[in-house]
Amino acid sequence: MSRKLIRLGRMELKKNLKDIFFTGTGVLMAAIGLKGFLLPNHFLDGGAMGVSLLIKHISQVDLSVLIILINFPFILIGAKQISVAFAVKSILAITGLAVLLHFVHFDVFTQDKLLISIFGGFFLGAGIGLSIRGGAVIDGAEVLAITISRKSTFTVGDIITLFNLLLFSLAVFLVGIETAMYSMLTYLSASRTVDFIINGIEEYIGIYIVSVKAGEIKEHIIYQMGRGITVFKSEKGYGSRGMIEEEGKVLFCVLTRLEVSRILHEIEKIDSQAFVVQHAIKDTKGGMIKRRPLH
């Protein structure tokens, strides 16, 4: 067996073990959020999980059965739109969650409604986020949103927002306005936790820099900030200095959000007329993002 095959095999094994760890931990966290906080107090969440909780509240059907039935159509869609492997992982994750909810007992942590909504959302959001990091879902609403967004002008965020708006509006009539409002707080807590788990504590910012002093700015970023940079050649264009006929350079680098103000200040000192464009980046791999300054 060649070294390349061995290396690829090790990489695949490492990925699978990491996926199992993330998904397993996510399922456990979601079970704690549901049985330790939300279920005993009849609070809801958004998405497919919120639909399952709402139906359980008005029908008393076992939640472990409901989350399988409600999510099953979404998983079938995911198998077609994403991959069969994704669908298989999601089925295992949802089944694992159903088993925990049915057979494992969790003590109720608190009776305070505010703490229930915040920490119930936190644990459930952590479970959903970790499952996504593991390549699976335990809430299929996002799969539906992705599918609809591909066939319409709506974004995934628009569809999820509309879905949850309808869900919580219905909850006002079925469970009462106070419970519905606490459930909205649960959803906000869960959604922010999902974002945190998926995107991480460090939010990266990509910066494009167009300047006649691109060389000097590049030297400063490399040797003073110790960061990697990519240089693109640019043709003539029109800007604050009018029409530029000669070729120039466009710099691109990725920094953590904590470093953005510093680099903008340094660019201002070198070229106050530089054109700078920023945009958020969810994640990075490789490069010199986390390397310490060289000085």
C-alpha positions in Angstrom: 0.0 0.0 0.0 1.4 3.4 -1.0 2.2 6.1 1.5 -0.4 8.3 -0.2 -3.2 5.7 0.4 -2.1 5.3 4.0 -2.1 9.1 4.5 -5.5 9.4 2.9 -6.8 6.5 5.1 -5.6 8.2 8.2 -7.2 11.5 7.2 -10.5 9.8 6.5 -10.3 7.9 9.9 -9.5 11.2 11.7 -12.4 12.9 10.0 -14.8 10.1 10.8 -13.8 10.1 14.5 -14.1 13.8 14.7 -17.6 13.7 13.1 -18.7 11.0 15.6 -17.4 13.0 18.5 -19.1 16.2 17.4 -22.4 14.5 16.5 -22.5 12.4 19.7 -21.7 15.4 21.9 -24.3 17.4 20.0 -27.0 14.8 20.6 -26.2 14.7 24.3 -26.3 18.5 24.6 -29.6 18.7 22.8 -31.1 16.0 25.0 -30.0 18.0 28.1 -31.6 21.2 26.8 -34.9 19.4 26.0 -35.4 17.2 29.0 -33.6 19.3 31.6 -35.1 22.7 30.6 -37.7 22.9 27.8 -39.9 19.9 28.0 -40.9 20.1 31.7 -41.9 23.8 31.2 -43.6 23.4 27.8 -41.2 25.9 26.1 -40.7 25.7 22.4 -37.9 26.4 19.9 -37.9 27.3 16.3 -37.5 25.0 13.2 -38.5 21.4 13.0 -37.7 20.9 16.7 -40.2 23.7 17.5 -42.9 22.0 15.5 -42.2 18.7 17.3 -42.4 20.5 20.7 -45.7 22.3 19.8 -47.3 19.1 18.6 -46.2 17.3 21.7 -47.7 20.0 23.8 -51.2 19.8 22.2 -51.3 16.1 21.6 -49.1 14.5 24.3 -47.4 12.3 21.6 -44.0 11.1 22.7 -41.4 13.7 21.6 -38.9 10.9 20.6 -41.5 9.7 18.0 -42.3 13.2 16.8 -38.7 14.3 16.1 -38.3 11.2 13.9 -41.5 11.7 12.0 -41.2 15.5 11.6 -37.5 15.4 10.4 -37.8 12.3 8.2 -39.2 14.2 5.1 -36.4 16.8 5.5 -33.8 14.1 5.6 -35.1 12.6 2.4 -34.8 16.0 0.8 -31.2 16.2 2.2 -30.3 12.9 0.6 -31.2 14.3 -2.8 -30.0 17.9 -2.4 -26.8 17.3 -0.3 -25.7 13.7 -0.1 -26.6 10.2 1.0 -23.8 10.3 3.6 -25.3 13.4 5.1 -28.7 11.8 5.3 -27.3 8.6 7.0 -25.5 10.7 9.6 -28.6 12.7 10.2 -30.8 9.7 10.6 -28.3 8.2 13.2 -28.1 11.5 15.0 -31.9 12.0 15.2 -32.4 8.4 16.2 -29.8 8.7 18.9 -31.5 11.9 20.2 -34.9 10.0 20.2 -33.4 7.2 22.2 -31.9 9.5 24.8 -35.2 11.4 25.2 -37.2 8.2 25.6 -35.0 6.2 27.9 -32.7 8.6 29.8 -33.9 10.7 32.7 -32.5 14.2 33.3 -33.2 16.2 36.4 -34.9 19.6 35.9 -32.2 22.2 36.5 -34.3 25.2 37.4 -37.8 26.6 37.7 -36.9 30.1 36.7 -38.5 30.8 33.3 -35.8 33.2 32.2 -33.0 30.8 32.9 -35.0 28.0 31.3 -35.4 29.9 28.1 -31.8 31.1 27.9 -30.0 27.9 29.0 -32.5 25.6 27.3 -31.8 27.4 24.1 -28.1 27.3 24.8 -27.9 23.6 25.2 -30.2 22.9 22.3 -28.3 25.3 20.1 -25.0 23.8 21.1 -26.4 20.4 20.2 -27.6 21.5 16.8 -24.3 23.4 16.1 -22.1 20.5 17.1 -24.2 18.1 15.0 -23.7 20.4 12.0 -19.9 20.4 12.7 -20.2 16.6 12.6 -21.8 16.6 9.2 -25.4 15.9 10.3 -28.5 17.7 11.5 -31.0 17.1 14.3 -33.3 19.8 13.0 -34.2 19.5 9.4 -35.8 22.9 8.8 -32.6 24.3 7.4 -32.5 21.6 4.8 -35.9 22.6 3.6 -34.8 26.3 3.6 -31.8 25.5 1.5 -33.9 23.6 -1.0 -36.5 26.4 -1.3 -33.8 29.1 -1.6 -32.4 27.3 -4.7 -35.7 27.6 -6.4 -36.8 31.1 -5.3 -35.4 34.6 -4.7 -35.6 34.1 -1.0 -32.4 33.5 1.0 -32.0 30.7 3.6 -32.3 33.3 6.4 -35.5 34.7 4.9 -37.2 31.3 4.8 -36.1 30.3 8.3 -37.3 33.6 9.6 -40.7 33.3 7.9 -41.0 29.7 9.1 -40.4 30.6 12.7 -42.6 33.7 12.5 -45.5 31.5 11.5 -44.6 28.9 14.1 -44.5 31.4 17.0 -47.7 33.1 15.8 -49.4 29.8 16.0 -47.9 29.1 19.4 -49.5 32.3 20.8 -53.0 30.8 20.2 -52.1 27.2 21.3 -49.8 27.7 24.3 -50.4 31.3 25.3 -48.6 34.5 24.6 -46.3 34.4 27.7 -45.0 30.9 26.8 -44.7 31.9 23.2 -42.6 35.0 24.1 -40.3 32.9 26.3 -40.0 30.4 23.5 -38.9 33.2 21.2 -36.2 34.0 23.7 -35.2 30.3 23.6 -35.0 30.4 19.9 -32.8 33.5 19.9 -30.5 31.9 22.5 -30.3 28.7 20.4 -29.6 30.5 17.1 -26.8 32.6 18.5 -25.3 29.5 20.1 -25.5 27.7 16.8 -23.7 30.6 15.1 -21.0 30.6 17.8 -20.4 26.8 17.5 -20.2 26.8 13.7 -18.2 30.0 13.2 -16.1 29.9 16.3 -15.1 32.6 18.7 -12.7 34.2 16.2 -14.5 35.9 13.3 -12.3 36.4 10.4 -12.4 39.5 8.1 -11.1 39.5 4.5 -9.7 42.8 3.4 -9.0 44.0 -0.2 -6.7 46.9 -0.5 -6.3 49.0 -3.7 -3.5 51.6 -3.4 -0.7 53.2 -5.4 1.5 52.4 -2.4 0.5 48.7 -2.5 4.2 47.6 -2.2 4.8 49.6 1.0 1.5 48.3 2.5 2.4 44.7 1.6 5.8 45.0 3.3 4.2 46.4 6.5 1.6 43.6 6.6 4.2 40.9 6.1 7.0 42.2 8.2 5.3 44.2 10.9 2.1 42.2 11.4 3.4 38.8 10.4 0.5 38.0 8.2 0.2 36.3 4.9 -1.0 38.3 1.9 -2.0 37.6 -1.7 -1.2 40.1 -4.5 -3.5 40.4 -7.6 -2.5 42.3 -10.7 -5.1 44.9 -11.7 -5.6 46.6 -15.0 -6.6 50.2 -15.6 -9.6 51.5 -13.8 -11.3 54.6 -12.5 -11.1 55.7 -8.8 -10.7 58.7 -6.6 -7.6 59.8 -8.5 -9.5 59.6 -11.8 -8.6 57.3 -14.7 -5.6 55.1 -14.0 -4.0 53.7 -17.2 -1.1 51.7 -15.8 -1.4 48.3 -14.2 -1.5 48.2 -10.4 -1.8 45.7 -7.5 -4.7 44.6 -5.3 -3.8 43.2 -1.9 -5.8 40.6 -0.1 -5.3 39.4 3.5 -7.4 37.7 6.2 -7.2 38.9 9.8 -9.1 38.3 13.0 -11.7 41.0 13.7 -9.5 42.2 16.6 -6.8 43.2 14.2 -8.9 45.1 11.7 -8.7 48.5 13.4 -4.9 48.2 13.6 -4.4 47.4 9.9 -6.9 50.2 8.8 -4.9 52.7 10.9 -1.6 51.5 9.4 -3.0 51.8 5.8 -4.3 55.3 6.6 -0.8 56.3 7.7 0.8 54.9 4.5 -1.9 56.0 2.0 -4.9 58.0 3.2 -6.6 57.5 -0.2 -6.4 53.8 -0.3 -9.6 51.9 -1.3 -10.3 49.2 1.3 -13.1 46.7 1.2 -14.0 44.4 4.1 -16.2 41.3 4.3 -16.8 38.6 6.9 -15.3 35.2 6.5 -16.8 32.3 8.4 -13.8 30.1 8.6 -10.2 29.6 7.3 -7.7 26.8 6.9 -4.0 27.1 6.6 -2.2 30.3 5.8 -0.7 32.7 8.4 -3.9 33.8 10.2 -2.8 32.9 13.7 0.9 33.4 13.3 2.5 35.8 15.7 4.0 39.1 14.5 7.5 38.8 13.4 8.9 41.7 15.3 
